[in-house]
């Protein structure tokens, strides 16, 4: 831990709401030096008590407060308050006073088309739109309703699907090598979640029904595999119900409508409904309290193919999703923003669980790691899957790398580490024992271990 | 409560104290004293015992405020209990209770002694006394935090429980680096003092031990006459360093990182210096005719004011001979104490300033009942919770004070002696007035009184609540 002391990033986070807290926690876990700024002393007290970061109480857009947090020497400033404008102002001031890279959360759909302009003019390193990113994930899930979670890799060429093995599936009581032998398409089961535990399986690992498995493959082969698993009752989505007419719903609705899905949106706030119908005229906007069961049945919950609860209240979302699961066979997506409840929500039958923070932290951790790259570690990109319990790291194989041209089965890869796929100059190969890595390839390594910084860290005892 | 984690950290603390005891053992070797063996023995056994304890790593690493408080209190009690053993073994302090009092006084940087003659001690015991001042000054757990990787982010609770002051902040984002930085500054400043004292003609042993006792604002000297026999130069150096070590250490960190404006803008430090200057002027005016010339008067008054306000407790003159007005000021200074986040004791300047500001606010609110007024300190709003916390501190402090005075009154000494004895121990100062003044000591108190005073010293160093928590039954309920 000590030997990369100089490689530690000094990071300032402005805004310590749910997103800011999650980001601070993730970056502190990466051993970075984190300073959090928030107006609320209570929030700062909370974050400094539970995460190893320093707190500054004040307005993050103030020059004085930023200097107190050490903006002059900071490497990165991340502004993730609720307000886009404050975030942009924070970044602008940080740009002018220090040399830090700046990342702003900008999530109002109004700014969507102007992002490139804003980025260029304000010199931002990155803008984050957690709402749009979450909406993208939700839309992708609706295309493949059997999956609980979908991530894409290697510039979208590879997908990781998380699915649950249903009762009576042919995978039950089979070892992974048996499954692979019986299936022709190139897919790989790279992680198994059983209860609270996440396992990187070996070939002799026995699958059971109820396990949630992560499958790596290209779109076609993994779709084939999932179809064969026979998860009941989930076909193509043609109509969807969204609860809550906020920003996420707006992004989701727009994307779904583009795909020809019929969208109904519920909200109990008249103004929000009106705004929504202006922005997304194709959607059916219903001004009603969705927490009343008769309202949902009246508008056809039983006939909908997908149901997403996207209000700002976690409790309402969970409750509505439980209700929908009980009275309908549709694909259910639930927004739960309190990341501390991840352990509880997993036990509930509420379909796919989404959270703004997970996506945001993933992007930011990716960015920070990439920045550290130039200073040592050769992780190209990082993805976090399975509720952030598994890291998927992309490495570039350099010249004279000792593992070149040796079949993977002959390398002594450590436990809890798995090479999932190899990118030979644009040709993706799903890894198996005979696969060989060559110079110039990129490989995606899946692991539950932390602190993997070099491809050579994965071999040995 | 998560007992395995608490035990694990106690094991670490034992290792650290065991290792620290090798230094007096080494001193014993240098002076060819057999007494040094007692330190080697106790330290060695303690280190091994600590090693055995930490072999079993706790599975559940959850660690919160409660565990933080309990760990810190238990650590300090354990330190004193074990730290007292060598004195008894080598015969320097034959009674264990006395040795315990002396050790508590050392670690809490009080400097109250039961010894009639310090000079009669072995060199290694003298060294251990002063060294315990130094260890206790910055805190043992802060030291443990700075060198060992512990449970996680919640370490902040350990630091909060051990570091003095109404609010405890970090210098840098990580607890570990904050603790390491504090110790770097602490060691650096101690070293500078050692060098300056050597330049003043002190021998190596005196320079090092006196620096230790000054750095921790402890006040254990190595001569019976405390600092009377040292040259004026040495006295001035000690005066300056007593005061420097009582300043909030974040000021030094700001200076080191070249943030001068912020450093010199520290409100608490300004109040601290202002109080010292006013006190020195007032007392000098009162006592100048007792000295040969104003220069000498200022030197002795500044030394005494610095010594008592920073809770060090060295002396160059017997201020018991001074007029009542001066003695009263000195007694008041003991209560004010040093800055938060320093090695000094007392109630802390920041608390006093916030009390004054709250009173001002209250008065204004009586005049304009609907006005909204906020207490500001260091340019920032003081949260209501913090104000409430320090108010509760004052109330608890007064209660503890009253009960202590009551308990030691059984010994039937004068009120000034009793009152100042409690004041000097609860504020970690050391010498009080009359019988416990600079020329007296605490040997005449009964065993009960000694225990009460030892408790007060610990309570004062840990700012009361961690220690009281130890006696609250709810702490141990599931």
Interface residues (C-beta under 8 A of the other chain):
Chain A: X1 X28 X33 X34 X35 X41 X48 X49 X50 X51 X52 X53 X54 X57 X68
Chain B: X65 X149 X152 X153 X154 X155 X156 X157 X169 X170 X172 X173 X174 X175 X176 X177 X262 X380 X381 X383
